[in-house]
Amino acid sequence: MTWRVEREIAIRLHLRHGARTARGAARPKGGIAASLSVVPRSERPDDLPRPRGRRADHAGEDVVGLFAERAAEYRATVVRVPAAGAAAAVGRALSRTGALCLVVPSGFPEGLVPDGPWSLPADVPPLTIGQLDTADAVVTTVAAAIAITVVLDHGLGQGRRALALLPDQHICLVRADQITPDVPDALRRLDPSRPLTLISGPSATGGIELERVEGVHGPRTLDIIVLGDA
């Protein structure tokens, strides 16, 4: 069930049956299907009034600052640089981890790839799983960012999903104007027909001993480079 369907059901049930039960009427029995049976098929969620007091977002005024703060809390390394300093920032991130093999996805801006001792295998034709597994890092752009996470829809410059999962270090370049206050704002910028990958920090998990282990399901290191001002 998609979030759009869940939202539609929630709005219909709250506004229709919530009001009826407040007047003492019983809710229809039989679950969601039975409840929706009394709603006209022509009715859409946008036709109904919105609940009062609904907030547009929860980010406040400094959306870029909140994004950087939240990403750092999830153990990502976050830096803010002018757009002209993007390539240099990528180079510093690679030097910090000692990466020597940087995967560059199709469509990634050439001017943002720094010179250095690292090899630059392109994902055209697609690299094998073994090649990606031995790569040290990948650098990508993003489709959008929320004040708590980054979103890839795997368009130009972002590569396929495997690129964001197998190399040990993922470097994301995020323009400040791509950072949105909340989830609905980001979704309006995305193509719903494309696969989405949401990334909030380095891959991490924990065992029964409650010890955090990073890099099990994805990159061990996440570098986010925010370009420009809000």
N, C-alpha and C positions, 0 to 999 in steps of 0.2 A: 504494500500500500504506500503510495507516494505521499509526500508532505502536503501536496495540494489537496488530495482526497481527504486526508486526515483533518486538514483545516476546514474543508467544506463541511464535513460531518460535524465537527465540534461546533462550528458557528450555527448550523441548523438546529442541532439538538439544544444548544444553550438558549437561543433566542426564541425557539418555538415551544419546546417542551418544558424548558425552565420556567417560562411565563405561565404555562398551563398548570404546572404543579404548584406554583405559588398561589393559584386560585383554588387549589384543592382537587384538581383533576388528576387522575392516575396516568402515569407514563405508559405508553404502549409496551406490551411485553414481547419478548422474542428477539431482543438485541437490536443492533444498528439497522438491519434490513427492515424490521417491523417499524422502527421509529421513523425511518425515512419514507415509509409507504404513505404517510399522511402529508408529505411535502409535495407540492406541485412540481412536475418534471421541468417546467419552464423556469422555475426559480433558481437563481444563481446566488452564490455568497455575496457578490458585490451589490446585489439588490437590497440587502438587509443592512440596517444601521449598525455601526461599529460600537462596541462597548465603550463607555466613557472612561476617561483616564488612561487610555492606551498611549504608551510612549513610543515615539518614532524610533528611537534607538537608546542605547545605554552607554554610549561612548563619551559623551561630554564634548567639550570644545576642541581639545587637543587630541584628535583622532590618531595622528601619526605618533605622537608621544606615547599614547596608550598602547598602540600596536607594538612599539619597540619594547615597552615595559613588560607587556604580557608575554611576548615571544622570548624575552630574556628569562622570565620566570620559568618557562618550559625548557630552559637550558640551551636555547639557541644563542649563538653569538651574533649580536646585532650591531651594525655600525650605520651611521648616517653620513653620507658624503654628497657633494655636488655631482650632478650628472657627468661632468667632465672627469671626475675622479673614479668612475666605475671600474675601468680596466685595472687601475692601480690597486683598488680595493680587492678585486678578485685575486690579483697576484699576491697580495699580503695574506689572504685567507689560505691560498695554496702553500705558501712558504711556511705558514704557521704549523701546518700538519705534515709538511714534507711530501706532499703529493707530487708524483712524477708522471701520472697519466690522467689527463683531463678529457672527459667525453664532452663533445659539443653537439647539441641536437640540431637537426635541420631547421633553418630559419633563424638561428641565433645571430644577433648583430655582430658582424666581423670586428667592428671597432671596439667591442667590449671584451675581446679575448686578449689577455696580456701576453707579452713575450716573456719567455722564461725557459727553464730546463725541461719542462714537461712536454710529453708527446700529446698530440691533439687528435685522437681518432674521431672521425665523424660517424654518425649513425646512419649513413647512406652508402651501401645497403645496410639494413639493420644489423648491428653487432649481435653476436651470439650471446647466450646466457653466460657461457664461460668467459668470453671477453669482457662482458660487463662486470662479472664477479671479480675479475682481476684489476679492473680500473680503480684508481684511487679516488676520483672525484668526478662530479658532473656539475655543470653550470647551466642554469635555466633562467628564463624570464618567468612571469606568472600571469595568469589571466585576471586575477583580482586578489585583493587581500581584505580581510575583515579585521576589526580592531583586536582580534584575538588569534587569527590564524591566516595562513596563505592558502590560496586556491589555485590549482592547476586544472585547465581543461584540455591540456595536451595539444594546443594549437602550435603555430609557428614559434620557434624559439623555446618551446617547453619540452618537446620530445614525447615519446610514448611513456606509458606508466612505468615500464621496467627501468627506465633511466632514473626515476626518482626513488627506486627501491633498492637497487643492487650495489652501486658504488658506495664506498664507506663515508664519503663526504658529499653533501649536497649544498651548492651555493646558489641562492635565489636572489635575483635582482628584482627589486620592487620599486616602481615609481611611486612617489608620494601621492600622486593623484589617483592611483589605483586602490588606495586604502579607503574602505568604506566603514561607516560606523557600526553596522550590524548586518546580520545574515540576509534579510530581505533586500537590502541595497546591493549586496554583492550578487545575489541571484538574478537580479534584473540585468546585470551586465554579462551574464553567461549564456551560452547556447545550451539549452536543455537537452539537445540531441547528442552532446558530446560527453564522454566519460569525465568524471570529476575526481580529483585527488585533493583532500584537505590535509594540510600539514601544520601542526601546532608546535612541533619541536622534534628533537632527535628521537628515533625509534627507541622505545623503552618498554620493559616488562619487569615483572617481579615474581619470584618463586615463593614457595611456602615459608621460606625464612624471611620474607619481606625485604630481600636485598634487591635493589634496583640494578638491572642489567640493560645496557644500551647496545643498540646495533643488531638486535636479534631479528626484527622484522623489517628493517630498513636502515637508512644511513645512521651511523653512530654520531656523526657531526653534522649540524645544520648551521650554515652561515647565511644570514639575511642581510643584504646590503640595500638600504633605503636610499633612493636617489632623489635629491632635490628636497624642497620644502613643501609643506602642506598648502 
